[in-house]
Amino acid sequence: MSKEEQIALEKKVDELREQRRTRTTQYIKTHPKSFLSLSLVADRAMMGAYDVVKSSFDLLDPSLQNSANGKFIVKRLDILKRSALGEAMLNFTQNNTDGKPVRFSDFTGKYVLVDFWASWCGPCRGENPNVLAAYKKYKDKNFTVLGVSLDEDGEKWKKAIKDDAMPWTQVSDLKGWKNEVSTYYGIQGIPSTLLIDPQGKIIAKDLRGASLNEKLAALFD
């Protein structure tokens, strides 16, 4: 499909997701003692943003909040809060493709898109051209990308970087899903992103496709 058709489709999917979120929230609010409500909040806690999960959890009856599943959600909220908007980005250190350590603090003063991906991840590889286009458009406006790979095989990781022509800094501890940075932020699916401002604060998350382009355009155009 054309770029315009793709953008229109992404917006339609976002609209449907928002309808689902609204209906889910209404159900939880109307049925605070329902175990289904508890299950819906637990589902949100796997992939959702901190503020969305927290507001949903607060709607539950205390009996459910204090249940075993409720306590699990509380622990999950502690992890999700690390990537809440306004929180400081973790100053992590991982090796680049040459085996040399790279610190996140090396990027202080720039807008940084921290891109969690892997060579084996189809949706990640499909999104890479969009990230590349954004990088080329805004790299001279104090913007860059930092790739954090959830690969285990270093050669496959390096090959994917070359094949997808990604010129930005790439790091990994080659621990797969046990990557220390993605684990710290409780990332359950990729691609996943965190957008960091020049002061090192998280200002957006999970941007991809049209949403990434719109956010960057709002910042730089």
Secondary structure, 3 states (H helix, E strand, C coil): CCHHHHHHHHHHHHHHHHHHHHHHHHHHHHCCCCHHHHHHHHHHHHHCCHHHHHHHHHHCCHHHHCCHHHHHHHHHHHHHHHHCCCCECCCCEEEECCCCEEEHHHHCCCEEEEEEECCCCHHHHHHHHHHHHHHHHHCCCCEEEEEEECCCCHHHHHHHHHHCCCCCEEEECCCHHHCHHHHHCCCCCCCEEEEECCCCEEEEECCCHHHHHHHHHHHHC
